[in-house]
């Protein structure tokens, strides 16, 4: 029996008990945070050895003799490009290594297309209206980038295997002002979805009204598995071969970083694309910068070594994160048993759990939690413009808090969900 099957008297009595429980939590003067996908202190400590990897100035030379203290190497040092090629599933020649933030690379690339166009095409700023496809629920910072340039962000539902490709195909083919799509193809933010082979194939062979349509392939969680065994890890095929096979080799732009691999504020980020795109990117970049932080690139290459080194390092992350994600599943299952109209993702990797509350209650849940000392990502943030038309989706970020704090935060969260739903069913406007 779910809440909606209870009588008004039963529901009223239940709500009184729940509010008493929430008052107890408030008396504890909590300060808990599940708002952003930040690594925990224990995770950051895994990379402590990287900070002391250089013993003298003689260690600051790259394998080709480049003095990493000096100017140059716009595309990054060879060993850093090779390392990032593993994350981006591409060839080192097609890689440009930037600073610590892949989000900055994405923003800058949108800005270049907006100002100058893509490979000789009309600059996007010269259109009366430009549009971008946004799978939802999705990443708020992606949506903010295109929104800041005046794009109309078009939401498209996410299915269990990726974005609704019937809708993506319809929208892309309908208007040359539709210039691209945001994709987090593996362990998506926030749903933890990994795109199926069929979805990737359809994206690569997309029929677009705009010849300069671009797929922004943000593979932020490509190595962020929760389990060590390959059978418990989602597999993703690469977008590049699909675009090439369809005759659109310049359509994809891939991004990744080590922000959640090593040190979140001082990682390295990279972009990969076709050789023609990379040549154009370098030409545009050369006006704005002489090169990235090669010392940071070198210490990452020396610390992580190669793909095998990354894999072994990420197993240590998984050992720290797995108990937290399993706690989320247990707490939600136990705490919301019998409530009804609640669902949530059960990812094999990534940084988030996507929670679907009863429609019309997400904002109230977040508000109640905040009043109790538990900070959540704002309701609606997983939709363009912060406008979830169902007022349902909430992103849970369990990585940062110690597990004891996470357990308490989840207890508060479940209590808030139940109060908000009971209030909705009773018709209370709170």
C-alpha positions as CSV (number, residue, x, y, z in Angstrom):
1,X,0.0,0.0,0.0
2,X,1.4,3.4,-1.0
3,X,0.7,6.8,0.4
4,X,-1.9,7.5,-2.1
5,X,-3.9,4.6,-0.9
6,X,-4.1,5.9,2.7
7,X,-7.2,7.7,4.0
8,X,-7.0,11.4,4.9
9,X,-7.0,10.6,8.6
10,X,-4.2,8.1,8.2
11,X,-2.2,10.4,6.0
12,X,-2.6,13.3,8.4
13,X,-1.4,11.2,11.4
14,X,1.5,10.0,9.4
15,X,2.5,13.5,8.4
16,X,2.4,14.6,12.1
17,X,4.8,11.8,13.0
18,X,7.1,12.7,10.1
19,X,7.2,16.3,11.1
20,X,8.2,15.3,14.6
21,X,11.0,13.2,13.2
22,X,12.2,16.1,11.1
23,X,12.1,18.4,14.1
24,X,14.4,16.0,15.9
25,X,16.9,16.2,13.0
26,X,16.7,20.0,13.1
27,X,17.6,20.0,16.7
28,X,20.9,18.3,15.9
29,X,22.1,21.5,14.1
30,X,23.3,19.5,11.1
31,X,25.6,20.8,8.3
32,X,25.7,18.2,5.6
33,X,26.3,18.6,1.9
34,X,25.2,16.4,-1.0
35,X,25.1,19.3,-3.6
36,X,28.0,18.9,-5.9
37,X,30.0,16.0,-7.2
38,X,33.3,16.6,-5.4
39,X,35.8,14.0,-4.5
40,X,36.2,13.3,-0.8
41,X,39.4,14.1,1.2
42,X,40.3,10.4,1.2
43,X,40.0,10.3,-2.6
44,X,42.2,13.4,-3.0
45,X,44.8,11.8,-0.7
46,X,45.2,9.0,-3.2
47,X,47.2,11.4,-5.4
48,X,49.4,12.8,-2.6
49,X,52.5,11.2,-4.2
50,X,52.1,13.3,-7.3
51,X,52.7,16.5,-5.4
52,X,56.3,15.5,-4.5
53,X,57.2,13.6,-7.6
54,X,59.9,16.0,-8.7
55,X,63.1,15.8,-6.8
56,X,65.2,18.4,-8.7
57,X,65.1,20.6,-11.7
58,X,66.5,17.7,-13.8
59,X,63.2,16.0,-13.4
60,X,61.4,18.8,-15.2
61,X,62.3,17.7,-18.7
62,X,59.9,15.8,-20.9
63,X,60.9,12.6,-22.8
64,X,61.7,14.6,-25.9
65,X,63.9,17.0,-24.0
66,X,61.4,19.8,-23.6
67,X,62.1,21.9,-20.6
68,X,58.6,22.0,-19.0
69,X,59.4,25.2,-17.1
70,X,59.5,27.2,-20.4
71,X,57.0,28.4,-23.0
72,X,55.8,26.3,-25.9
73,X,54.1,23.0,-26.8
74,X,50.6,24.4,-27.4
75,X,49.2,20.9,-27.8
76,X,50.8,19.6,-24.7
77,X,53.8,17.4,-24.1
78,X,53.9,14.0,-25.8
79,X,53.5,11.8,-22.7
80,X,50.5,13.9,-21.5
81,X,48.8,13.6,-24.9
82,X,49.5,9.8,-24.8
83,X,48.0,9.6,-21.3
84,X,44.9,11.6,-22.2
85,X,44.5,9.6,-25.4
86,X,43.7,6.6,-23.2
87,X,40.8,8.5,-21.5
88,X,39.6,9.9,-24.8
89,X,39.9,6.6,-26.7
90,X,41.8,8.4,-29.5
91,X,45.3,8.8,-31.0
92,X,47.7,11.1,-29.3
93,X,48.1,13.1,-32.5
94,X,44.4,14.1,-32.2
95,X,44.8,15.4,-28.6
96,X,45.3,18.9,-27.2
97,X,46.0,19.0,-23.5
98,X,44.8,22.1,-21.8
99,X,44.6,23.4,-18.2
100,X,42.8,21.8,-15.3
101,X,39.2,22.1,-16.5
102,X,37.4,20.3,-19.4
103,X,34.5,22.7,-18.8
104,X,36.7,25.6,-19.8
105,X,37.7,23.8,-23.0
106,X,34.0,23.3,-23.8
107,X,33.1,26.9,-23.1
108,X,36.1,28.1,-25.2
109,X,35.1,25.8,-28.1
110,X,31.5,27.0,-28.1
111,X,32.9,30.6,-28.0
112,X,35.1,29.9,-31.1
113,X,32.3,28.4,-33.1
114,X,30.1,31.4,-32.0
115,X,32.6,34.0,-33.1
116,X,34.3,32.3,-36.0
117,X,32.2,29.4,-37.2
118,X,33.3,25.8,-37.6
119,X,35.8,25.1,-40.5
120,X,34.7,28.0,-42.6
121,X,31.0,27.9,-41.8
122,X,28.9,30.9,-40.9
123,X,29.7,32.1,-37.4
124,X,26.9,31.1,-35.1
125,X,26.5,34.6,-33.8
126,X,25.2,35.7,-37.2
127,X,22.1,33.6,-36.9
128,X,18.9,35.2,-35.5
129,X,18.4,32.2,-33.3
130,X,20.6,29.2,-32.5
131,X,19.6,26.0,-30.7
132,X,21.2,23.2,-28.8
133,X,19.9,19.7,-27.9
134,X,20.0,19.0,-24.1
135,X,19.3,15.4,-22.9
136,X,17.5,15.6,-19.5
137,X,18.1,15.1,-16.7
138,X,21.5,16.5,-17.5
139,X,24.4,18.6,-16.3
140,X,23.5,22.1,-15.3
141,X,26.9,23.6,-16.2
142,X,26.6,22.3,-19.8
143,X,23.2,24.0,-20.1
144,X,24.6,27.2,-18.6
145,X,27.3,27.4,-21.3
146,X,25.0,27.3,-24.3
147,X,22.4,29.5,-22.4
148,X,25.0,32.1,-21.8
149,X,25.6,32.5,-25.6
150,X,21.9,32.9,-26.2
151,X,21.1,29.4,-27.4
152,X,17.7,28.0,-27.1
153,X,18.3,24.8,-25.1
154,X,15.9,22.1,-26.3
155,X,15.3,19.3,-23.7
156,X,15.2,15.7,-24.9
157,X,14.3,12.8,-22.6
158,X,17.0,10.4,-21.4
159,X,16.1,6.8,-21.7
160,X,17.9,3.8,-20.1
161,X,20.2,3.5,-23.1
162,X,20.8,7.2,-23.8
163,X,18.9,10.2,-25.2
164,X,15.6,9.6,-27.0
165,X,17.1,9.3,-30.5
166,X,13.8,9.6,-32.3
167,X,13.5,13.1,-30.8
168,X,17.2,13.9,-31.4
169,X,16.9,12.9,-35.1
170,X,13.7,14.8,-35.5
171,X,15.1,18.0,-34.0
172,X,18.5,17.9,-35.7
173,X,16.9,17.4,-39.1
174,X,14.3,20.1,-38.7
175,X,16.3,23.3,-38.5
176,X,19.8,24.4,-39.5
177,X,19.9,26.6,-36.4
178,X,20.2,23.4,-34.3
179,X,24.0,23.4,-33.9
180,X,24.7,20.5,-31.5
181,X,24.0,18.3,-28.6
182,X,25.5,17.8,-25.1
183,X,26.5,14.2,-24.4
184,X,27.8,12.7,-21.2
185,X,27.9,9.2,-22.8
186,X,29.2,7.1,-19.9
187,X,27.7,7.1,-16.4
188,X,25.9,10.3,-17.3
189,X,25.4,13.2,-14.9
190,X,23.1,12.6,-13.1
191,X,21.4,9.4,-14.2
192,X,24.5,7.1,-14.5
193,X,23.3,6.1,-18.0
194,X,25.8,4.7,-20.5
195,X,24.9,5.1,-24.2
196,X,24.1,1.9,-26.0
197,X,26.0,0.9,-29.2
198,X,22.8,1.7,-31.1
199,X,22.5,5.2,-29.7
200,X,26.1,5.9,-30.5
201,X,25.7,4.6,-34.0
202,X,22.6,6.8,-34.5
203,X,24.4,9.8,-33.2
204,X,27.3,9.2,-35.6
205,X,24.9,8.8,-38.6
206,X,22.6,11.7,-37.6
207,X,21.0,13.5,-40.5
208,X,21.3,17.2,-39.7
209,X,19.9,20.3,-41.3
210,X,23.1,22.1,-40.2
211,X,26.3,21.0,-41.9
212,X,28.2,22.3,-38.9
213,X,26.3,20.4,-36.3
214,X,28.6,19.3,-33.4
215,X,28.4,16.5,-30.9
216,X,30.1,17.6,-27.6
217,X,31.1,14.3,-26.2
218,X,32.0,15.0,-22.5
219,X,33.3,11.6,-21.4
220,X,33.9,12.9,-17.8
221,X,33.3,9.5,-16.1
222,X,35.0,7.2,-18.7
223,X,37.2,5.5,-16.0
224,X,35.0,6.0,-13.0
225,X,33.7,2.5,-12.4
226,X,32.3,1.5,-9.0
227,X,33.3,-2.1,-9.5
228,X,36.5,-3.7,-10.5
229,X,35.1,-6.6,-12.5
230,X,34.6,-5.9,-16.2
231,X,31.2,-7.6,-16.2
232,X,30.0,-5.0,-13.7
233,X,31.3,-2.1,-15.8
234,X,29.3,-0.4,-18.5
235,X,30.9,-0.5,-21.9
236,X,30.9,2.4,-24.4
237,X,31.9,2.4,-28.0
238,X,33.6,5.5,-29.4
239,X,31.7,8.2,-31.3
240,X,34.6,9.0,-33.7
241,X,34.5,5.9,-35.9
242,X,30.7,6.3,-36.3
243,X,31.1,9.9,-37.5
244,X,33.8,9.0,-39.9
245,X,31.8,6.1,-41.3
246,X,28.9,8.4,-41.9
247,X,31.0,10.8,-43.9
248,X,31.0,13.4,-41.1
249,X,34.5,13.1,-39.6
250,X,34.5,16.6,-38.1
251,X,31.2,16.3,-36.3
252,X,32.5,15.1,-32.9
253,X,34.5,17.0,-30.2
254,X,35.5,14.9,-27.2
255,X,36.5,16.1,-23.8
256,X,37.9,14.5,-20.6
257,X,40.0,15.5,-17.6
258,X,41.7,14.0,-14.6
259,X,39.8,16.3,-12.2
260,X,38.2,13.3,-10.4
261,X,41.2,11.1,-11.0
262,X,43.9,13.0,-9.3
263,X,43.5,16.5,-7.8
264,X,40.2,18.1,-8.6
265,X,41.5,21.7,-8.7
266,X,44.8,20.9,-10.4
267,X,44.2,18.1,-12.9
268,X,44.7,18.2,-16.6
269,X,42.0,18.4,-19.3
270,X,42.1,17.5,-23.0
271,X,40.1,17.8,-26.2
272,X,40.2,15.2,-29.0
273,X,38.7,15.5,-32.5
274,X,39.5,15.0,-36.2
275,X,42.9,16.1,-37.5
276,X,41.2,18.9,-39.4
277,X,39.4,20.1,-36.3
278,X,42.5,19.9,-34.2
279,X,44.5,22.0,-36.7
280,X,41.8,24.6,-36.6
281,X,41.5,24.6,-32.8
282,X,45.3,25.1,-32.5
283,X,45.2,28.0,-34.9
284,X,42.5,29.7,-32.8
285,X,44.2,28.8,-29.5
286,X,47.6,30.1,-30.5
287,X,46.3,33.7,-30.4
288,X,45.1,33.3,-26.7
289,X,47.9,31.1,-25.2
290,X,51.4,29.9,-25.7
291,X,50.7,26.6,-24.0
292,X,49.4,24.9,-20.9
293,X,51.0,24.0,-17.6
294,X,53.6,21.5,-18.8
295,X,54.9,20.8,-15.3
296,X,51.5,19.7,-14.2
297,X,51.2,17.6,-17.4
298,X,54.5,15.9,-16.7
299,X,53.8,15.1,-13.1
300,X,50.5,13.5,-14.2
301,X,52.3,11.4,-16.8
302,X,54.9,10.3,-14.3
303,X,52.4,9.5,-11.6
304,X,49.8,7.7,-13.7
305,X,52.2,6.4,-16.3
306,X,49.7,4.9,-18.8
307,X,46.3,3.3,-19.2
308,X,47.1,0.5,-16.8
309,X,48.3,3.0,-14.2
310,X,45.0,4.9,-14.6
311,X,43.0,1.6,-14.2
312,X,44.8,0.6,-11.0
313,X,44.5,4.1,-9.6
314,X,40.8,4.2,-10.2
315,X,40.3,0.9,-8.4
316,X,41.4,2.8,-5.3
317,X,38.8,5.4,-5.9
318,X,36.2,2.7,-6.4
319,X,37.0,1.1,-3.1
320,X,36.2,4.4,-1.4
321,X,33.1,5.2,-3.4
322,X,31.4,1.8,-3.7
323,X,30.2,1.7,0.0
324,X,28.7,5.2,-0.4
325,X,26.7,4.3,-3.5
326,X,25.6,1.0,-2.0
327,X,24.5,3.0,1.1
328,X,22.4,5.3,-1.0
329,X,20.6,2.3,-2.6
330,X,20.0,0.7,0.8
331,X,18.8,3.9,2.5
332,X,16.4,4.8,-0.3
333,X,15.0,1.3,-0.6
334,X,14.5,1.0,3.2
335,X,13.5,4.6,3.9
336,X,11.0,5.0,1.0
337,X,9.5,1.5,1.1
338,X,5.7,1.7,0.7
339,X,5.7,5.4,-0.2
340,X,5.1,5.1,-3.9
341,X,5.8,7.3,-7.0
342,X,9.6,7.4,-6.2
343,X,12.3,6.0,-8.4
344,X,16.1,6.4,-8.7
345,X,19.0,5.3,-10.8
346,X,21.3,2.4,-9.8
347,X,24.6,3.3,-11.7
348,X,27.6,1.1,-12.1
349,X,29.9,4.2,-12.0
350,X,30.1,8.0,-12.1
351,X,29.4,10.4,-9.4
352,X,25.6,10.7,-9.0
353,X,22.3,9.1,-8.3
354,X,19.3,10.6,-10.1
355,X,16.2,10.6,-7.9
356,X,12.7,11.1,-9.3
357,X,10.4,12.3,-6.5
358,X,6.6,12.3,-6.8
359,X,5.7,15.0,-9.3
360,X,5.3,18.5,-7.9
361,X,7.4,17.8,-4.8
362,X,11.1,18.3,-5.7
363,X,11.4,21.9,-4.7
364,X,9.6,21.3,-1.4
365,X,12.0,18.4,-0.7
366,X,15.1,20.5,-1.3
367,X,13.7,23.3,0.8
368,X,12.8,21.1,3.7
369,X,16.3,19.4,3.6
370,X,18.0,22.8,3.6
371,X,16.0,24.0,6.6
372,X,17.2,20.8,8.3
373,X,20.9,21.4,7.5
374,X,21.2,19.2,4.4
375,X,22.2,20.9,1.2
376,X,21.1,19.3,-2.1
377,X,21.5,20.4,-5.7
378,X,18.7,22.8,-6.5
379,X,15.5,21.2,-7.7
380,X,15.2,21.9,-11.5
381,X,19.0,22.2,-12.0
382,X,19.1,19.1,-14.2
383,X,16.9,20.8,-16.8
384,X,17.8,23.8,-19.0
385,X,17.0,27.1,-17.3
386,X,16.5,25.3,-14.0
387,X,13.0,24.5,-15.1
388,X,11.9,20.9,-14.5
389,X,8.3,20.9,-15.8
390,X,7.5,18.0,-13.5
391,X,9.2,19.4,-10.4
392,X,10.5,15.8,-9.8
393,X,14.2,15.3,-10.5
394,X,16.8,15.7,-7.7
395,X,20.5,14.9,-8.2
396,X,22.1,13.1,-5.2
397,X,25.8,13.6,-4.9
398,X,27.1,11.1,-2.3
399,X,30.9,11.3,-2.9
400,X,32.0,14.2,-0.7
401,X,30.6,13.5,2.8
402,X,32.2,10.9,5.1
403,X,30.0,7.8,5.2
404,X,28.6,8.6,8.6
405,X,27.4,12.0,7.5
406,X,26.1,10.6,4.3
407,X,24.0,8.1,6.3
408,X,22.4,10.9,8.3
409,X,21.9,13.1,5.2
410,X,20.0,10.2,3.5
411,X,17.8,9.7,6.6
412,X,16.9,13.4,6.5
413,X,16.3,13.2,2.7
414,X,13.9,10.3,3.0
415,X,12.0,12.1,5.7
416,X,11.7,15.2,3.6
417,X,10.5,13.1,0.6
418,X,7.7,11.6,2.7
419,X,6.6,14.9,4.2
420,X,6.5,16.6,0.8
421,X,4.5,13.8,-0.7
422,X,2.0,13.5,2.2
423,X,1.5,17.3,2.0
424,X,0.8,17.1,-1.8
425,X,-1.7,14.3,-1.3
426,X,-3.4,16.3,1.5
427,X,-3.6,19.3,-0.7
428,X,-1.5,21.4,1.7
429,X,0.2,24.4,0.1
430,X,3.4,24.8,2.1
